[in-house]
Amino acid sequence: MKGYKAPSFEDRAASAMQAKEKALAKLKAKPQPDAAELAERAARQVERDAIAAAKSAKAREAREEKQRLADEKRAQAKADKLKAEQPKRTEAEQKAARDARYAARKSRK
């Protein structure tokens, strides 16, 4: 029985060249798409781009709305905090304000 003989460099180079030629021949044999098919592909691509743009715009609007609501909530919380921090008027101050309103009402009559 004969032992295994490793292929030489020339054998490997030749087989690589044959494989490349075979792949190139296969590529050249592939039929090219006609104009109608190319136009259809372009139309589908335009449609996909339009759908993607609409989806992107919708997502951007949702993000902006979410940000606006968060800003409103933050502003409301700040206003509530400021209102809670205002000192309560004493009874004397309340009485003075009430008397001032009463006097203003009387002077209008």
Residue pairs with C-beta under 8 A, 6 or more apart in sequence:
7 15
33 41
89 97
